[in-house]
Amino acid sequence: MAADGGDWDRRNRLKVYSALSKLLARDVKEASTLLVDCIATFSCTELCSYTDFIVYTMISGVLYLPRTELKKMIIDGPEILSVAKDIPAVVSFFLRDDDFLKSFKDWFMFIN
């Protein structure tokens, strides 16, 4: 129903559910496209927090998005920047700070 013209909230929720399902099935390329489409309209807090959703989007996006889209939607995206303080390890990894050792230590602390 949502795919056939239901309201925008249901369509967006379907995209998020599909994207996370594709991540679990290791179809990261398709998942990254769906995740980027849902950044501004994310409302599925029953699945994951917005911060976790942004992390999934950033990590999948860096693998498959073209550089221009990665820069526009992920690195400079206002939605990403709004939660950047909550995920400093991921953000520092993307922004490539001059202190690579600190970036990798932060990344290691984030994943553990």
N, C-alpha and C positions, 0 to 999 in steps of 0.2 A: 504494500500500500504506500509506504513512504517513498519508494522509488518511482511510483506512478503519479506522483503529484500531491502527496500529503503535505502537511505544513512544514515550514523550513526547519523547525526544531527537530522533528522526527527524521528529516533527511540528513541533518547534521549529525544526529545521534547514530544513525545507520552508518554514516561514513566513519565515525570514531570506532564503533563496534567492528566494522569491517577492517579498518586499519590495524587495530590491535589483534584481531584474529589473523590477519596476514603476517604481522610480526611474529606471532607464535608459530605460524606455519613456515617461517623463514622466507617469506616473499617480501623482502625489505624494500625492493624497488617500488612496487605498487603501494606498499604501506606508507612510504615516505611521501608519495604524491597525495594520498588521502589525508595524512596527518597535516601537511602544509595547508591543505584546503580548509581544515577545521580549526586552525589556530585562533582566529578571531571570534569564532562562534562556539567554542568548546563549552559544553554544559553537562557532560557525563561524569559528574563527580562520584557517581556510584561505582565507576570502573577504576578510576585513579584520580589523584589530585591534579590540579592544573599544572603544578610544578613538575610532577612526574611526566605528564603529557608533553610538556615542553622539552624535557630531557629526551624522551623517545623521539620526538620530532627532530631535535638537533642531531642526535646520533644517527638516525636513519637518513636524514637529509644530507649529511656530509658524505655519505657513501654513494648516493645516486643523483642528487640534484645537480643541474648545471651550475657552474660557478656564479653566473650572474644572478640566478634565482636564489642560490644559497646566500649570497651577499645581501640581496634585497629582502628576502623573507626571513632568514634565520639570524644572520649576524647583525644586521641593522634594523630588524623588525621591532616595532614598538612593543608588541606583546611579549617578545622574548626579553627585551630590555627591562620590562616591568617586573619580571621575576628573577632577573640576573643576580640580585643580592642573595637570593635563596639557594642558588646553585653556583657558587663561585668556582668550584673545581671544573665544571663543565664549560663555563664561560671563559675562564682563563685558558683552557685548552683550545677553544675556538679562536680566541683573540691572539693567541701566540705571544704571550708576554715575553719580554727579553729573558726572564729567568725561567728557562726550560725545566731546570731541576725542580723548582718550586711547583711548576705546572704539573709535572708528573707525580710529585708527592701528593698534591691536592687531588689529582685524578685517582691515585691509588687509595687515598682515604675515602673518597666518594664511593668507589665500587666495593669497598670492604665494610 
